[in-house]
Amino acid sequence: MLFPIGLDCKAYYLSTGTRATWGTADVDGVHEGVAPANLTEITIVRDVTKSLEKGSVEGGQNRGSTWQLVRGTYKTLQLEVTMSYDTDNAGYLALLNAYLDNSVIALALLDGAKTVTDVMGLWADFEVLSFSTPEELEGEMVVTVQLRPTGNTSVLPEMVRVTAS
């Protein structure tokens, strides 16, 4: 996708079933395949912040070098989703119920629609850790949801690419 903008991005939740792998991983580790049919768009999402980080351990110095060397360790992922406060929206209710029930919710966060070839994104099971609703005097009510990957250890979080619709 050439020059993607945030406006093009889509957030989906798995409305039924259990998350499975998106497809076979290519040489870069991106899983390729058709998006699951039971992905439902959360149309009220305004902003998503994905924080991907990797821990590190110091590996010492090369003899005669002034460079400190490190080696990457575990990857971590945090999501912060801001959406409109809409208690009639199925996506809102799915996230709220996952929080209240302490259950896992499968999400796909893509840089475009799930039916468009070469759209890429993240596919993982999440636990909702925070469901905040500031009630400000002016402006639309919004909800901020914080999520971390969890649950389905047989299918780890995946970077994915849509190969067909």
C-alpha positions as a Markdown table, in Angstrom:
| # | Residue | x | y | z |
|---|---|---|---|---|
| 1 | Met | 0.0 | 0.0 | 0.0 |
| 2 | Leu | 1.5 | 3.3 | -1.1 |
| 3 | Phe | 1.3 | 6.2 | 1.5 |
| 4 | Pro | -1.2 | 4.6 | 4.0 |
| 5 | Ile | -2.9 | 7.0 | 6.3 |
| 6 | Gly | -4.6 | 6.4 | 9.6 |
| 7 | Leu | -8.0 | 7.1 | 8.0 |
| 8 | Asp | -7.5 | 3.9 | 5.9 |
| 9 | Cys | -6.8 | 1.6 | 9.0 |
| 10 | Lys | -9.4 | -0.8 | 10.3 |
| 11 | Ala | -9.9 | -2.6 | 13.6 |
| 12 | Tyr | -11.7 | -5.9 | 13.6 |
| 13 | Tyr | -12.8 | -8.4 | 16.3 |
| 14 | Leu | -13.5 | -12.1 | 15.9 |
| 15 | Ser | -17.2 | -12.3 | 16.4 |
| 16 | Thr | -17.4 | -16.1 | 16.7 |
| 17 | Gly | -15.0 | -19.0 | 17.1 |
| 18 | Thr | -11.4 | -19.2 | 18.2 |
| 19 | Arg | -8.5 | -17.4 | 16.6 |
| 20 | Ala | -6.3 | -19.6 | 14.3 |
| 21 | Thr | -3.2 | -18.8 | 12.4 |
| 22 | Trp | -3.8 | -16.3 | 9.5 |
| 23 | Gly | -1.8 | -18.6 | 7.2 |
| 24 | Thr | 1.7 | -19.7 | 6.4 |
| 25 | Ala | 4.5 | -17.3 | 7.3 |
| 26 | Asp | 6.7 | -16.0 | 4.4 |
| 27 | Val | 10.5 | -15.7 | 4.7 |
| 28 | Asp | 10.1 | -12.4 | 6.6 |
| 29 | Gly | 7.8 | -14.1 | 9.2 |
| 30 | Val | 4.6 | -12.4 | 7.9 |
| 31 | His | 1.7 | -14.8 | 7.9 |
| 32 | Glu | -0.2 | -14.6 | 4.6 |
| 33 | Gly | -3.7 | -15.7 | 3.7 |
| 34 | Val | -7.4 | -14.7 | 3.5 |
| 35 | Ala | -8.9 | -12.9 | 6.4 |
| 36 | Pro | -11.2 | -15.0 | 8.6 |
| 37 | Ala | -14.9 | -14.5 | 7.5 |
| 38 | Asn | -16.1 | -13.9 | 11.0 |
| 39 | Leu | -14.0 | -10.7 | 11.5 |
| 40 | Thr | -16.4 | -7.8 | 12.3 |
| 41 | Glu | -15.2 | -4.2 | 12.0 |
| 42 | Ile | -15.3 | -2.0 | 15.0 |
| 43 | Thr | -16.6 | 1.1 | 13.2 |
| 44 | Ile | -16.4 | 3.5 | 16.1 |
| 45 | Val | -12.6 | 3.3 | 16.6 |
| 46 | Arg | -11.0 | 6.7 | 16.4 |
| 47 | Asp | -7.4 | 6.1 | 17.3 |
| 48 | Val | -5.2 | 3.1 | 17.9 |
| 49 | Thr | -1.7 | 3.2 | 19.3 |
| 50 | Lys | 0.4 | 0.0 | 18.8 |
| 51 | Ser | 3.6 | -0.1 | 20.9 |
| 52 | Leu | 5.9 | -2.8 | 19.7 |
| 53 | Glu | 9.1 | -3.1 | 21.8 |
| 54 | Lys | 11.8 | -5.6 | 22.4 |
| 55 | Gly | 13.7 | -6.1 | 25.6 |
| 56 | Ser | 17.5 | -6.3 | 25.5 |
| 57 | Val | 20.4 | -7.7 | 27.4 |
| 58 | Glu | 23.9 | -6.2 | 27.3 |
| 59 | Gly | 26.3 | -8.4 | 25.4 |
| 60 | Gly | 29.6 | -6.8 | 26.3 |
| 61 | Gln | 32.1 | -5.0 | 24.1 |
| 62 | Asn | 34.2 | -6.2 | 21.2 |
| 63 | Arg | 37.9 | -6.0 | 22.1 |
| 64 | Gly | 39.3 | -2.6 | 21.2 |
| 65 | Ser | 35.8 | -1.2 | 20.4 |
| 66 | Thr | 34.0 | 1.6 | 22.2 |
| 67 | Trp | 30.6 | 0.2 | 21.3 |
| 68 | Gln | 28.4 | -1.4 | 23.9 |
| 69 | Leu | 26.6 | -4.4 | 22.3 |
| 70 | Val | 23.1 | -5.6 | 23.0 |
| 71 | Arg | 21.0 | -8.5 | 22.0 |
| 72 | Gly | 17.2 | -8.4 | 21.7 |
| 73 | Thr | 15.1 | -10.6 | 23.9 |
| 74 | Tyr | 11.3 | -10.9 | 24.2 |
| 75 | Lys | 9.0 | -8.7 | 22.1 |
| 76 | Thr | 6.2 | -6.9 | 23.9 |
| 77 | Leu | 3.0 | -5.3 | 22.5 |
| 78 | Gln | 0.6 | -2.9 | 24.0 |
| 79 | Leu | -2.5 | -1.4 | 22.4 |
| 80 | Glu | -4.4 | 1.7 | 23.3 |
| 81 | Val | -7.7 | 2.0 | 21.4 |
| 82 | Thr | -9.8 | 5.1 | 21.6 |
| 83 | Met | -13.4 | 4.8 | 20.4 |
| 84 | Ser | -16.7 | 6.6 | 20.6 |
| 85 | Tyr | -18.9 | 5.8 | 23.6 |
| 86 | Asp | -21.7 | 3.8 | 21.9 |
| 87 | Thr | -23.4 | 1.2 | 24.0 |
| 88 | Asp | -25.4 | 0.0 | 21.0 |
| 89 | Asn | -22.2 | -0.8 | 19.0 |
| 90 | Ala | -21.4 | -4.5 | 18.8 |
| 91 | Gly | -17.6 | -3.8 | 18.9 |
| 92 | Tyr | -17.9 | -1.6 | 22.0 |
| 93 | Leu | -20.0 | -4.4 | 23.7 |
| 94 | Ala | -17.5 | -7.1 | 22.7 |
| 95 | Leu | -14.6 | -5.1 | 24.3 |
| 96 | Leu | -16.6 | -4.2 | 27.4 |
| 97 | Asn | -17.7 | -7.8 | 27.8 |
| 98 | Ala | -14.1 | -9.1 | 27.4 |
| 99 | Tyr | -13.1 | -6.7 | 30.2 |
| 100 | Leu | -16.0 | -7.6 | 32.5 |
| 101 | Asp | -15.8 | -11.3 | 31.9 |
| 102 | Asn | -11.9 | -11.5 | 32.1 |
| 103 | Ser | -12.1 | -13.2 | 28.7 |
| 104 | Val | -9.9 | -13.1 | 25.6 |
| 105 | Ile | -10.8 | -11.2 | 22.5 |
| 106 | Ala | -9.2 | -11.8 | 19.1 |
| 107 | Leu | -8.4 | -8.6 | 17.2 |
| 108 | Ala | -7.0 | -7.8 | 13.8 |
| 109 | Leu | -5.6 | -4.3 | 13.4 |
| 110 | Leu | -5.0 | -3.7 | 9.7 |
| 111 | Asp | -3.8 | -0.8 | 7.5 |
| 112 | Gly | -6.8 | -1.2 | 5.2 |
| 113 | Ala | -9.9 | -3.3 | 4.7 |
| 114 | Lys | -9.7 | -7.1 | 5.3 |
| 115 | Thr | -10.8 | -7.8 | 1.7 |
| 116 | Val | -8.0 | -5.9 | 0.0 |
| 117 | Thr | -4.9 | -7.8 | -1.2 |
| 118 | Asp | -1.6 | -6.7 | 0.4 |
| 119 | Val | -3.3 | -5.1 | 3.4 |
| 120 | Met | -1.1 | -5.8 | 6.5 |
| 121 | Gly | -1.4 | -5.6 | 10.2 |
| 122 | Leu | -1.4 | -7.4 | 13.5 |
| 123 | Trp | -3.5 | -10.5 | 14.5 |
| 124 | Ala | -3.6 | -11.6 | 18.2 |
| 125 | Asp | -5.6 | -12.6 | 21.2 |
| 126 | Phe | -5.9 | -9.8 | 23.8 |
| 127 | Glu | -7.0 | -9.3 | 27.3 |
| 128 | Val | -8.6 | -5.9 | 28.1 |
| 129 | Leu | -6.7 | -4.4 | 31.0 |
| 130 | Ser | -8.3 | -1.0 | 31.2 |
| 131 | Phe | -11.7 | 0.4 | 30.0 |
| 132 | Ser | -11.6 | 4.1 | 30.8 |
| 133 | Thr | -14.4 | 6.6 | 30.1 |
| 134 | Pro | -13.6 | 10.2 | 30.9 |
| 135 | Glu | -16.7 | 12.3 | 31.2 |
| 136 | Glu | -15.6 | 15.7 | 30.1 |
| 137 | Leu | -17.9 | 18.7 | 30.1 |
| 138 | Glu | -17.5 | 19.4 | 26.4 |
| 139 | Gly | -17.1 | 17.1 | 23.4 |
| 140 | Glu | -18.1 | 13.6 | 22.5 |
| 141 | Met | -17.7 | 10.9 | 25.1 |
| 142 | Val | -15.0 | 8.5 | 24.3 |
| 143 | Val | -13.6 | 5.2 | 25.8 |
| 144 | Thr | -10.0 | 4.4 | 26.0 |
| 145 | Val | -9.2 | 0.6 | 26.1 |
| 146 | Gln | -5.8 | -0.8 | 26.9 |
| 147 | Leu | -5.0 | -4.3 | 25.8 |
| 148 | Arg | -2.1 | -6.8 | 25.9 |
| 149 | Pro | -1.7 | -10.1 | 24.1 |
| 150 | Thr | -2.6 | -13.2 | 26.1 |
| 151 | Gly | -4.5 | -16.5 | 26.0 |
| 152 | Asn | -4.0 | -18.7 | 23.0 |
| 153 | Thr | -0.5 | -19.9 | 23.4 |
| 154 | Ser | -0.8 | -22.3 | 20.5 |
| 155 | Val | -1.2 | -19.4 | 18.1 |
| 156 | Leu | 1.1 | -16.5 | 19.0 |
| 157 | Pro | 0.5 | -12.9 | 17.8 |
| 158 | Glu | 1.2 | -12.6 | 14.1 |
| 159 | Met | 2.0 | -9.9 | 11.6 |
| 160 | Val | -0.3 | -10.7 | 8.7 |
| 161 | Arg | -0.9 | -9.9 | 5.0 |
| 162 | Val | -4.1 | -10.4 | 3.1 |
| 163 | Thr | -3.4 | -12.4 | 0.0 |
| 164 | Ala | -7.0 | -12.6 | -1.5 |
| 165 | Ser | -10.6 | -11.8 | -0.5 |
